[in-house]
Amino acid sequence: MASRVHIGILGAGTVGGAVHDLIVNGHLARFGVDAEVVKVYTRTPEGKPRYGTSPELFTTDPYEVTGHPDADIVVEVLGASGPDDLCAQKDWVVDALRNGKSVVTANKALLVAHGDEIWTTARECNQAVRFEACVGGGIPIIGPLTQSLSAERPAAVYGLVNGTSNYILTEMAQRGRSYGDALASAQALGYAEADPDADVGGRDAEAKLLLLASITFGARLEPGAIHRKGIERIHAIDFLYAARKGRGTIKSVALARNAGGALEAMVTPMVVPDDHFIARIDGVTNAVFFKGEVSDGGSPDAGDWDYVFVGPGAGGGATAVAVLGDVHELVARSGDTPFLPVESIVSGVSSVRPEDDLRASFYVRFVVRDQSGIVGEICQVFGDKQINVSEIWQLEHTEEELESLVGAGKGGAASDEILPFVITLEETSVGQLRQALERIAQKDFVLAEPLWLPVWRA
Ligand SMILES: NC(=O)c1ccc[n+]([C@@H]2O[C@H](COP(=O)([O-])OP(=O)(O)OC[C@H]3O[C@@H](n4cnc5c(N)ncnc54)[C@H](OP(=O)(O)O)[C@@H]3O)[C@@H](O)[C@H]2O)c1
């Protein structure tokens, strides 16, 4: 017998429109779910594809959706441009929960900003909030981490969770494009917003990582409190060094891991080895890797990951599929205890490691005015800070590469005076490295701020 479910939708953009289409086209029917849209909120109903045929379905009052007497589930797929918008959207979600509706959301920014109040309300009202589409778009990751793998003891969760950044880095790596060219191409193809800062600066990936860290380790992290670095300063030559000298490439990785009971979390471009599967995830594709202690079995031969989830990290259709997967799950569970809010999941970590205490081996790219004794001076500073140098890498460069590294006006150096090279460092802390680089930056031969990236380790 089919289960009937009535759905109200907050939002009628790319994802909202796709959710509406899939419901109307009976995409859950093969599993016996007879879904119907009862109301859609948008500020601008005119011009929405279904407005012409069904104007009565649309409203400009969100409370007509959250309080709709027939709605069982409210799907929240709103965009937002600032804290006030998120606050209003939180009020709508809370209203839906108080009216006895479960909520399915794709809005990670909302959960990161107002998760506490939303989970508390959900618990008080005995309603569920599901958010599969918030991380990895169409990749099923929240369900596996919270249900299929619930008996695992998490060691690490990490991956490529921002398609825009991964597309840009892939273009730079494979086609030798500059950062600016690759970004322009991402924008032309609709992979990047006109204002790409949240994507290329790592804020979007950070929001997703906070949700992943929360469901994996029970860790409550604030935006801005973890080590976050964008991809804007990566240069095409960094891929040459990573590939020719480091047998690897550069990927923007979001990572949370249990390091001896302390949680390490970061979003940063990293040098990753070619033989790690993450190096082969290209373009806008997303991937989330999970490492568990049980499946790892303590084997010294175990790899860097035990499970990997790969798929479309964005797109209206893929995201709508994830949203409706949550709807299906809610229908299948109706009458059961509601899906547990994030914070009740067992933690396994007792503290969060401060940014300066994060430890890694590092890739540091210098651009200096060529003169004798420079490498010795730099290594001396590292030595003073008890940082061991591992290798020094140098490649031949074209005049164009050299000039683009220094940028207009910096030091007035001619191309034959510009010398880039890379120093790799044995494991040290972010704090120690920063102190050393601050001292090196004062040297008059430094033509550009050194770029430093962690080198991947499990
Ligand atoms: N697109 C993806 O691939 C993707 C993937 C994963 C998650 N998400 C998330 O899903 C949500 C929707 O994304 P989308 O791509 O569908 O965005 P979108 O196309 O921009 O649509 C957003 C909807 O919210 C409405 N809206 C925007 N700002 C609003 C505000 N301040 N107050 C009230 N309504 C507002 C929009 O305008 P109108 O009111 O004028 O209709 C529209 O209906 C976002 O939270 C996004 O992060 C998207």
Ligand as a Chemical Component Dictionary entry (heavy atoms), coordinates in Angstrom:
data_LIG
# 
_chem_comp.id                   LIG 
_chem_comp.type                 NON-POLYMER 
_chem_comp.pdbx_formal_charge   0 
_chem_comp.three_letter_code    LIG 
# 
loop_
_chem_comp_atom.comp_id 
_chem_comp_atom.atom_id 
_chem_comp_atom.alt_atom_id 
_chem_comp_atom.type_symbol 
_chem_comp_atom.charge 
_chem_comp_atom.model_Cartn_x 
_chem_comp_atom.model_Cartn_y 
_chem_comp_atom.model_Cartn_z 
_chem_comp_atom.pdbx_ordinal 
LIG N1  N1  N 0  22.475 24.211 -5.991 1  
LIG C1  C1  C 0  23.162 23.209 -5.469 2  
LIG O1  O1  O 0  23.829 22.468 -6.189 3  
LIG C2  C2  C 0  23.124 22.935 -3.989 4  
LIG C3  C3  C 0  23.754 21.779 -3.485 5  
LIG C4  C4  C 0  23.691 21.496 -2.118 6  
LIG C5  C5  C 0  23.033 22.382 -1.276 7  
LIG N2  N2  N 1  22.466 23.523 -1.794 8  
LIG C6  C6  C 0  21.779 24.428 -0.867 9  
LIG O2  O2  O 0  20.383 24.435 -1.182 10 
LIG C7  C7  C 0  19.826 25.729 -0.924 11 
LIG C8  C8  C 0  19.159 26.238 -2.190 12 
LIG O3  O3  O 0  20.141 26.316 -3.218 13 
LIG P1  P1  P 0  19.718 26.728 -4.708 14 
LIG O4  O4  O 0  20.866 26.392 -5.560 15 
LIG O5  O5  O -1 18.383 26.188 -5.014 16 
LIG O6  O6  O 0  19.647 28.318 -4.564 17 
LIG P2  P2  P 0  18.811 29.334 -5.497 18 
LIG O7  O7  O 0  18.656 28.789 -6.846 19 
LIG O8  O8  O 0  19.492 30.638 -5.331 20 
LIG O9  O9  O 0  17.376 29.385 -4.818 21 
LIG C9  C9  C 0  17.209 29.815 -3.493 22 
LIG C10 C10 C 0  15.743 30.060 -3.177 23 
LIG O10 O10 O 0  15.671 30.764 -1.935 24 
LIG C11 C11 C 0  15.084 32.072 -2.203 25 
LIG N3  N3  N 0  15.826 33.035 -1.384 26 
LIG C12 C12 C 0  17.097 33.490 -1.581 27 
LIG N4  N4  N 0  17.432 34.348 -0.603 28 
LIG C13 C13 C 0  16.379 34.425 0.203  29 
LIG C14 C14 C 0  16.096 35.182 1.374  30 
LIG N5  N5  N 0  16.990 35.998 1.883  31 
LIG N6  N6  N 0  14.891 35.029 1.967  32 
LIG C15 C15 C 0  13.979 34.208 1.447  33 
LIG N7  N7  N 0  14.160 33.482 0.333  34 
LIG C16 C16 C 0  15.338 33.603 -0.279 35 
LIG C17 C17 C 0  15.295 32.308 -3.672 36 
LIG O11 O11 O 0  14.649 33.376 -4.232 37 
LIG P3  P3  P 0  13.061 33.658 -4.503 38 
LIG O12 O12 O 0  12.424 33.832 -3.157 39 
LIG O13 O13 O 0  13.038 34.890 -5.300 40 
LIG O14 O14 O 0  12.483 32.497 -5.230 41 
LIG C18 C18 C 0  15.017 30.909 -4.192 42 
LIG O15 O15 O 0  13.674 30.544 -4.156 43 
LIG C19 C19 C 0  20.992 26.603 -0.455 44 
LIG O16 O16 O 0  20.995 26.666 0.948  45 
LIG C20 C20 C 0  22.224 25.867 -0.965 46 
LIG O17 O17 O 0  23.373 26.104 -0.173 47 
LIG C21 C21 C 0  22.475 23.800 -3.122 48 
# 
loop_
_chem_comp_bond.comp_id 
_chem_comp_bond.atom_id_1 
_chem_comp_bond.atom_id_2 
_chem_comp_bond.value_order 
_chem_comp_bond.pdbx_ordinal 
LIG N1  C1  SING 1  
LIG C1  O1  DOUB 2  
LIG C1  C2  SING 3  
LIG C2  C3  SING 4  
LIG C2  C21 DOUB 5  
LIG C3  C4  DOUB 6  
LIG C4  C5  SING 7  
LIG C5  N2  DOUB 8  
LIG N2  C6  SING 9  
LIG N2  C21 SING 10 
LIG C6  O2  SING 11 
LIG C6  C20 SING 12 
LIG O2  C7  SING 13 
LIG C7  C8  SING 14 
LIG C7  C19 SING 15 
LIG C8  O3  SING 16 
LIG O3  P1  SING 17 
LIG P1  O4  DOUB 18 
LIG P1  O5  SING 19 
LIG P1  O6  SING 20 
LIG O6  P2  SING 21 
LIG P2  O7  DOUB 22 
LIG P2  O8  SING 23 
LIG P2  O9  SING 24 
LIG O9  C9  SING 25 
LIG C9  C10 SING 26 
LIG C10 O10 SING 27 
LIG C10 C18 SING 28 
LIG O10 C11 SING 29 
LIG C11 N3  SING 30 
LIG C11 C17 SING 31 
LIG N3  C12 SING 32 
LIG N3  C16 SING 33 
LIG C12 N4  DOUB 34 
LIG N4  C13 SING 35 
LIG C13 C14 SING 36 
LIG C13 C16 DOUB 37 
LIG C14 N5  SING 38 
LIG C14 N6  DOUB 39 
LIG N6  C15 SING 40 
LIG C15 N7  DOUB 41 
LIG N7  C16 SING 42 
LIG C17 O11 SING 43 
LIG C17 C18 SING 44 
LIG O11 P3  SING 45 
LIG P3  O12 DOUB 46 
LIG P3  O13 SING 47 
LIG P3  O14 SING 48 
LIG C18 O15 SING 49 
LIG C19 O16 SING 50 
LIG C19 C20 SING 51 
LIG C20 O17 SING 52 
# 
